[in-house]
Amino acid sequence: MSDSDIIQIRDLKNSFGSQVVHDGVNLDVKRGEILGLVGGSGTGKSVLLRSIIGLQQPVAGSIKVLGHEMIGKDPLTMRMVSRHWGVLFQESALFSTLNITENVKVPLREYYPELGDSLLDQIAGYKIAMTDLPEDVGIKFNSELSGGMRKRAGLARALALDPDLLFLDEPTSGLDPVSADAIDALILGLRKMLGLTVFMITHDLDSLYNICDRVAVLADKKVLAVDTVENLTKFDHPWIKRYFNGPRGRAAAESFEARKTGA
Ligand SMILES: Nc1ncnc2c1ncn2[C@@H]1O[C@H](COP(=O)(O)OP(=O)(O)OP(=O)(O)O)[C@@H](O)[C@H]1O
């Protein structure tokens, strides 16, 4: 594992009964990069994410995070390594009975039970501010927030423990284009400010062009290619061609070019 790799996956196999989802997945995620993961529906993007963060037990293979083998890990190692990552789940997964401040305090309480409530409130307030949410959001509940605000609140909780690594499951799904652009800008800003590595499942072609350093394509039960979007558009595989060179892919490419030239 090279020093620059924060995640290294080798020969990963996942199956459910007779359904093989992954059959020899290999992938390296480099420290400091934003890596996008794409693939058709049901190709196993979420199963891959769940395998990395220990919510899915693979059949075979190796997953190293920060140099620690995650498969077959003991609960203590798992707890020690998971302290270094934050996860934004697709529906943000905020606790509906807790306000946003209390949600952000959940991981803080788990890892720092000795800290007093007023200090936890301050830290939570700081994390909420980092995601550009107004201060009064802290006392609101998930049901009182817009879709974009929920994503930001989920991000605030994912940042609670000052992670090195951020896992995002479709951070812009369900958002209008302006809110999606704002979330992309926030992810870029957080990466710069905190030196994060970001592993992001997305279907959002604009996000792939605008913020991902590299994109991994999951198809045929494997990671078929990992490269810049520009290079992937030239890749000779039927799904990759359809994905990047179809009408939506071309529109995203044109919009990216227009942004670059300021048109
Ligand atoms: N706990 C489970 N039990 C049985 N099958 C599962 C389980 N979790 C996932 N699968 C199956 O594994 C396959 C991959 O699912 P996964 O959710 O990873 O797809 P995905 O690529 O994230 O899809 P989408 O883009 O539609 O969210 C699917 O066929 C799904 O039905």
PDBQT file of the ligand as one rigid body, heavy atoms in Angstrom, charges set to zero:
ROOT
HETATM    1  N1  LIG A 301     -28.759  -6.843   2.226  1.00  0.00    +0.000 N 
HETATM    2  C1  LIG A 301     -28.965  -7.316   0.983  1.00  0.00    +0.000 A 
HETATM    3  N2  LIG A 301     -29.521  -8.532   0.797  1.00  0.00    +0.000 NA
HETATM    4  C2  LIG A 301     -29.678  -9.018  -0.450  1.00  0.00    +0.000 A 
HETATM    5  N3  LIG A 301     -29.325  -8.370  -1.584  1.00  0.00    +0.000 NA
HETATM    6  C3  LIG A 301     -28.792  -7.166  -1.459  1.00  0.00    +0.000 A 
HETATM    7  C4  LIG A 301     -28.580  -6.561  -0.173  1.00  0.00    +0.000 A 
HETATM    8  N4  LIG A 301     -28.007  -5.353  -0.354  1.00  0.00    +0.000 NA
HETATM    9  C5  LIG A 301     -27.885  -5.194  -1.688  1.00  0.00    +0.000 A 
HETATM   10  N5  LIG A 301     -28.351  -6.277  -2.348  1.00  0.00    +0.000 N 
HETATM   11  C6  LIG A 301     -28.348  -6.453  -3.790  1.00  0.00    +0.000 C 
HETATM   12  O1  LIG A 301     -27.054  -6.139  -4.290  1.00  0.00    +0.000 OA
HETATM   13  C7  LIG A 301     -27.143  -5.471  -5.549  1.00  0.00    +0.000 C 
HETATM   14  C8  LIG A 301     -26.384  -4.184  -5.484  1.00  0.00    +0.000 C 
HETATM   15  O2  LIG A 301     -27.098  -3.277  -4.638  1.00  0.00    +0.000 OA
HETATM   16  P1  LIG A 301     -26.601  -1.803  -4.355  1.00  0.00    +0.000 P 
HETATM   17  O3  LIG A 301     -27.599  -1.185  -3.452  1.00  0.00    +0.000 OA
HETATM   18  O4  LIG A 301     -25.180  -1.811  -3.912  1.00  0.00    +0.000 OA
HETATM   19  O5  LIG A 301     -26.683  -1.148  -5.817  1.00  0.00    +0.000 OA
HETATM   20  P2  LIG A 301     -26.324   0.332  -6.263  1.00  0.00    +0.000 P 
HETATM   21  O6  LIG A 301     -25.274   0.230  -7.331  1.00  0.00    +0.000 OA
HETATM   22  O7  LIG A 301     -25.979   1.151  -5.075  1.00  0.00    +0.000 OA
HETATM   23  O8  LIG A 301     -27.707   0.780  -6.921  1.00  0.00    +0.000 OA
HETATM   24  P3  LIG A 301     -28.472   2.214  -7.018  1.00  0.00    +0.000 P 
HETATM   25  O9  LIG A 301     -27.649   3.079  -7.931  1.00  0.00    +0.000 OA
HETATM   26  O10 LIG A 301     -29.771   1.839  -7.642  1.00  0.00    +0.000 OA
HETATM   27  O11 LIG A 301     -28.590   2.762  -5.618  1.00  0.00    +0.000 OA
HETATM   28  C9  LIG A 301     -28.632  -5.312  -5.853  1.00  0.00    +0.000 C 
HETATM   29  O12 LIG A 301     -29.040  -6.336  -6.719  1.00  0.00    +0.000 OA
HETATM   30  C10 LIG A 301     -29.293  -5.475  -4.498  1.00  0.00    +0.000 C 
HETATM   31  O13 LIG A 301     -30.579  -6.021  -4.605  1.00  0.00    +0.000 OA
ENDROOT
TORSDOF 0
